[in-house]
Amino acid sequence: MDAYARDRDQIGADLAPVTRPSREQAEEAVRTLIAWAGDNPRREGLLDTPGRVVEAYEEWFKGYTGDPAVELSRTFEDVQGYDDMVMLRGIEVESFCEHHMAPFIGKAHVAYMPTGRVVGLSKLARLVEIFSKRLQTQETLTQQVIDAMDDVLRPAGSAVMVEAVHQCMSTRGVKHRDVSTITTQFTGVFKTDKQLQQRFLDLTNRK
């Protein structure tokens, strides 16, 4: 089974399947959290909050319904002899830390070296979105994106960099607001060819 499929199936075959709660159960859970925080979920300003939170969750975590293989499945052979890297720089990342369910927000830069076929550029952006719209760690997100690119596109190599600010670090705990986390992963020629790797890194920093 490919890496993206393992992730889609929640990895861990030793874990019992999870039954998705109903919308009403989800809204009741929000009311419980409001009460636990010290407020009254029945007061006027909070009456509609559970419904709004559930709707927000549907948007924030829509990546669980996405399939990376489907997004990357349509490729094109007519590239007129193009044989250099294909790179998308500055893909917006909005994800949630699985440890505190706090947002981390930043940019992803992805590249691959095609071997005769290329994929639509919007599909790479969609790939990043699918994995980021899940409970995540940044390290896992970086690995999942590059695994899916390698598994489906079969390139000569891939490169991924994610740079993000984590609100679990900026709004709680140590409360450092100006700290970015950078994760990188390289495969194939991007791993073995240090000049190509450096070229990718230089391009991520170009204004």
C-alpha positions as a Markdown table, in Angstrom:
| # | Residue | x | y | z |
|---|---|---|---|---|
| 1 | Met | 0.0 | 0.0 | 0.0 |
| 2 | Asp | 1.3 | 3.4 | -0.9 |
| 3 | Ala | 2.2 | 6.0 | 1.7 |
| 4 | Tyr | -0.8 | 8.3 | 0.9 |
| 5 | Ala | -3.1 | 5.3 | 1.2 |
| 6 | Arg | -1.7 | 4.4 | 4.6 |
| 7 | Asp | -2.3 | 7.9 | 5.8 |
| 8 | Arg | -5.8 | 8.0 | 4.3 |
| 9 | Asp | -6.7 | 4.8 | 6.2 |
| 10 | Gln | -5.4 | 6.5 | 9.5 |
| 11 | Ile | -2.4 | 4.2 | 9.6 |
| 12 | Gly | -2.5 | 2.0 | 12.7 |
| 13 | Ala | -4.4 | -1.1 | 11.9 |
| 14 | Asp | -4.2 | -1.9 | 15.6 |
| 15 | Leu | -6.7 | 0.9 | 16.4 |
| 16 | Ala | -10.4 | 0.2 | 16.5 |
| 17 | Pro | -12.4 | 2.0 | 13.7 |
| 18 | Val | -13.8 | 5.4 | 14.8 |
| 19 | Thr | -17.5 | 6.0 | 14.2 |
| 20 | Arg | -18.1 | 9.6 | 13.2 |
| 21 | Pro | -20.4 | 11.3 | 15.7 |
| 22 | Ser | -23.6 | 13.0 | 14.5 |
| 23 | Arg | -23.8 | 16.7 | 14.0 |
| 24 | Glu | -25.9 | 17.0 | 17.1 |
| 25 | Gln | -23.4 | 15.1 | 19.1 |
| 26 | Ala | -20.6 | 17.4 | 17.8 |
| 27 | Glu | -22.6 | 20.5 | 18.8 |
| 28 | Glu | -23.2 | 19.1 | 22.2 |
| 29 | Ala | -19.5 | 18.5 | 22.7 |
| 30 | Val | -18.9 | 22.2 | 21.9 |
| 31 | Arg | -21.5 | 23.2 | 24.5 |
| 32 | Thr | -19.6 | 21.0 | 27.0 |
| 33 | Leu | -16.3 | 22.8 | 26.2 |
| 34 | Ile | -17.9 | 26.2 | 26.6 |
| 35 | Ala | -19.2 | 25.2 | 30.0 |
| 36 | Trp | -15.8 | 23.8 | 30.9 |
| 37 | Ala | -14.2 | 27.1 | 30.0 |
| 38 | Gly | -16.5 | 28.8 | 32.5 |
| 39 | Asp | -19.2 | 30.3 | 30.4 |
| 40 | Asn | -22.9 | 29.5 | 29.9 |
| 41 | Pro | -23.7 | 27.9 | 26.5 |
| 42 | Arg | -27.3 | 28.9 | 26.9 |
| 43 | Arg | -26.6 | 32.7 | 27.0 |
| 44 | Glu | -27.7 | 34.6 | 23.9 |
| 45 | Gly | -24.3 | 35.3 | 22.5 |
| 46 | Leu | -23.4 | 31.6 | 22.6 |
| 47 | Leu | -26.6 | 29.9 | 21.5 |
| 48 | Asp | -25.5 | 29.6 | 17.9 |
| 49 | Thr | -21.9 | 29.0 | 18.6 |
| 50 | Pro | -21.9 | 25.2 | 18.6 |
| 51 | Gly | -23.4 | 25.2 | 15.1 |
| 52 | Arg | -20.9 | 27.7 | 13.8 |
| 53 | Val | -18.0 | 25.7 | 15.3 |
| 54 | Val | -19.1 | 22.5 | 13.7 |
| 55 | Glu | -19.4 | 24.3 | 10.3 |
| 56 | Ala | -15.9 | 25.7 | 10.8 |
| 57 | Tyr | -14.6 | 22.2 | 11.6 |
| 58 | Glu | -16.1 | 20.9 | 8.3 |
| 59 | Glu | -14.0 | 23.5 | 6.5 |
| 60 | Trp | -10.9 | 23.3 | 8.6 |
| 61 | Phe | -10.7 | 19.5 | 8.3 |
| 62 | Lys | -12.0 | 18.8 | 4.9 |
| 63 | Gly | -8.7 | 17.2 | 4.0 |
| 64 | Tyr | -10.0 | 13.9 | 5.5 |
| 65 | Thr | -12.3 | 13.6 | 2.5 |
| 66 | Gly | -9.6 | 14.3 | -0.1 |
| 67 | Asp | -7.7 | 11.7 | -2.0 |
| 68 | Pro | -4.1 | 12.7 | -3.1 |
| 69 | Ala | -4.0 | 9.9 | -5.7 |
| 70 | Val | -7.0 | 11.3 | -7.5 |
| 71 | Glu | -5.6 | 14.8 | -7.5 |
| 72 | Leu | -2.3 | 13.7 | -9.0 |
| 73 | Ser | -3.7 | 11.1 | -11.4 |
| 74 | Arg | -4.1 | 13.3 | -14.4 |
| 75 | Thr | -0.8 | 14.0 | -16.0 |
| 76 | Phe | 0.4 | 15.4 | -19.3 |
| 77 | Glu | 3.1 | 14.0 | -21.6 |
| 78 | Asp | 3.4 | 16.9 | -24.1 |
| 79 | Val | 6.1 | 19.0 | -22.4 |
| 80 | Gln | 8.1 | 19.8 | -25.5 |
| 81 | Gly | 11.3 | 18.3 | -24.2 |
| 82 | Tyr | 11.2 | 20.1 | -20.8 |
| 83 | Asp | 13.7 | 18.3 | -18.5 |
| 84 | Asp | 14.2 | 20.6 | -15.5 |
| 85 | Met | 12.5 | 20.9 | -12.1 |
| 86 | Val | 8.9 | 22.0 | -11.7 |
| 87 | Met | 8.4 | 24.1 | -8.6 |
| 88 | Leu | 5.5 | 25.8 | -6.8 |
| 89 | Arg | 6.6 | 28.4 | -4.3 |
| 90 | Gly | 4.5 | 30.0 | -1.6 |
| 91 | Ile | 1.5 | 27.6 | -1.3 |
| 92 | Glu | -0.6 | 28.8 | 1.6 |
| 93 | Val | -0.7 | 26.3 | 4.5 |
| 94 | Glu | -3.4 | 26.5 | 7.2 |
| 95 | Ser | -3.4 | 23.5 | 9.5 |
| 96 | Phe | -4.0 | 22.5 | 13.1 |
| 97 | Cys | -1.5 | 21.0 | 15.5 |
| 98 | Glu | -2.6 | 17.6 | 16.6 |
| 99 | His | -1.2 | 18.1 | 20.1 |
| 100 | His | -3.2 | 21.2 | 21.0 |
| 101 | Met | -5.6 | 21.7 | 18.1 |
| 102 | Ala | -4.2 | 25.2 | 17.6 |
| 103 | Pro | -3.5 | 26.6 | 14.1 |
| 104 | Phe | -0.2 | 26.7 | 12.4 |
| 105 | Ile | -0.1 | 28.9 | 9.4 |
| 106 | Gly | 2.6 | 29.5 | 6.8 |
| 107 | Lys | 3.8 | 28.5 | 3.3 |
| 108 | Ala | 4.9 | 25.4 | 1.5 |
| 109 | His | 7.3 | 25.1 | -1.4 |
| 110 | Val | 7.3 | 22.0 | -3.5 |
| 111 | Ala | 9.3 | 20.8 | -6.5 |
| 112 | Tyr | 9.8 | 17.6 | -8.5 |
| 113 | Met | 12.0 | 16.5 | -11.4 |
| 114 | Pro | 9.6 | 15.0 | -14.0 |
| 115 | Thr | 10.5 | 11.9 | -16.0 |
| 116 | Gly | 8.4 | 12.6 | -19.1 |
| 117 | Arg | 5.1 | 13.5 | -17.5 |
| 118 | Val | 3.9 | 16.5 | -15.5 |
| 119 | Val | 0.9 | 17.2 | -13.4 |
| 120 | Gly | -1.3 | 20.2 | -13.4 |
| 121 | Leu | 0.1 | 22.9 | -11.2 |
| 122 | Ser | -3.1 | 23.4 | -9.3 |
| 123 | Lys | -3.0 | 19.7 | -8.3 |
| 124 | Leu | 0.2 | 20.2 | -6.3 |
| 125 | Ala | -1.4 | 23.1 | -4.4 |
| 126 | Arg | -4.5 | 20.9 | -3.8 |
| 127 | Leu | -2.2 | 18.1 | -2.6 |
| 128 | Val | -0.8 | 20.4 | 0.1 |
| 129 | Glu | -4.3 | 21.5 | 1.1 |
| 130 | Ile | -5.5 | 17.9 | 1.4 |
| 131 | Phe | -2.9 | 17.0 | 4.0 |
| 132 | Ser | -2.9 | 20.4 | 5.8 |
| 133 | Lys | -6.6 | 20.3 | 6.3 |
| 134 | Arg | -6.2 | 17.6 | 8.9 |
| 135 | Leu | -4.9 | 17.3 | 12.5 |
| 136 | Gln | -1.2 | 17.3 | 11.8 |
| 137 | Thr | 2.4 | 17.9 | 12.9 |
| 138 | Gln | 4.4 | 20.0 | 10.5 |
| 139 | Glu | 7.0 | 17.2 | 10.2 |
| 140 | Thr | 4.3 | 14.7 | 9.2 |
| 141 | Leu | 2.7 | 17.1 | 6.7 |
| 142 | Thr | 6.1 | 17.6 | 5.0 |
| 143 | Gln | 6.6 | 13.8 | 4.8 |
| 144 | Gln | 3.1 | 13.1 | 3.5 |
| 145 | Val | 3.3 | 15.6 | 0.7 |
| 146 | Ile | 6.6 | 14.3 | -0.6 |
| 147 | Asp | 5.5 | 10.7 | -0.2 |
| 148 | Ala | 2.4 | 11.3 | -2.3 |
| 149 | Met | 4.4 | 13.1 | -5.0 |
| 150 | Asp | 6.9 | 10.2 | -5.2 |
| 151 | Asp | 4.2 | 7.4 | -5.1 |
| 152 | Val | 2.0 | 8.9 | -7.8 |
| 153 | Leu | 4.2 | 10.9 | -10.1 |
| 154 | Arg | 7.3 | 8.7 | -9.9 |
| 155 | Pro | 9.6 | 11.6 | -10.5 |
| 156 | Ala | 13.4 | 11.5 | -10.5 |
| 157 | Gly | 13.2 | 13.3 | -7.2 |
| 158 | Ser | 11.1 | 15.6 | -5.1 |
| 159 | Ala | 11.7 | 18.5 | -2.6 |
| 160 | Val | 9.4 | 20.0 | 0.0 |
| 161 | Met | 9.8 | 22.9 | 2.4 |
| 162 | Val | 7.2 | 24.1 | 4.9 |
| 163 | Glu | 7.7 | 27.2 | 7.0 |
| 164 | Ala | 5.0 | 28.0 | 9.5 |
| 165 | Val | 4.2 | 29.8 | 12.8 |
| 166 | His | 2.5 | 27.7 | 15.4 |
| 167 | Gln | -0.1 | 29.3 | 17.6 |
| 168 | Cys | 0.4 | 26.5 | 20.2 |
| 169 | Met | 3.8 | 28.1 | 20.7 |
| 170 | Ser | 2.8 | 31.8 | 20.2 |
| 171 | Thr | -0.4 | 32.0 | 22.2 |
| 172 | Arg | 0.3 | 29.6 | 25.0 |
| 173 | Gly | 3.3 | 27.9 | 26.7 |
| 174 | Val | 6.5 | 29.8 | 25.9 |
| 175 | Lys | 4.5 | 32.5 | 24.0 |
| 176 | His | 7.2 | 33.3 | 21.4 |
| 177 | Arg | 5.3 | 35.0 | 18.6 |
| 178 | Asp | 8.0 | 35.6 | 16.0 |
| 179 | Val | 9.4 | 32.0 | 15.7 |
| 180 | Ser | 9.0 | 30.1 | 12.5 |
| 181 | Thr | 9.3 | 26.4 | 12.2 |
| 182 | Ile | 11.0 | 25.1 | 9.0 |
| 183 | Thr | 10.9 | 21.5 | 7.8 |
| 184 | Thr | 12.4 | 20.1 | 4.6 |
| 185 | Gln | 12.5 | 16.7 | 2.9 |
| 186 | Phe | 14.3 | 15.6 | -0.2 |
| 187 | Thr | 14.2 | 12.4 | -2.3 |
| 188 | Gly | 15.9 | 11.2 | -5.4 |
| 189 | Val | 18.1 | 13.7 | -7.3 |
| 190 | Phe | 17.2 | 16.4 | -4.8 |
| 191 | Lys | 18.8 | 14.3 | -2.1 |
| 192 | Thr | 21.9 | 13.2 | -4.0 |
| 193 | Asp | 22.6 | 16.3 | -6.1 |
| 194 | Lys | 23.6 | 19.0 | -3.5 |
| 195 | Gln | 23.7 | 21.7 | -6.2 |
| 196 | Leu | 20.1 | 20.9 | -7.2 |
| 197 | Gln | 19.1 | 20.9 | -3.6 |
| 198 | Gln | 20.7 | 24.2 | -3.0 |
| 199 | Arg | 19.1 | 25.7 | -6.1 |
| 200 | Phe | 15.7 | 24.7 | -4.7 |
| 201 | Leu | 16.5 | 26.3 | -1.4 |
| 202 | Asp | 17.7 | 29.5 | -3.1 |
| 203 | Leu | 14.5 | 29.7 | -5.1 |
| 204 | Thr | 12.4 | 29.4 | -2.0 |
| 205 | Asn | 14.1 | 32.6 | -0.6 |
| 206 | Arg | 14.0 | 34.6 | -3.8 |
| 207 | Lys | 11.8 | 37.7 | -3.6 |
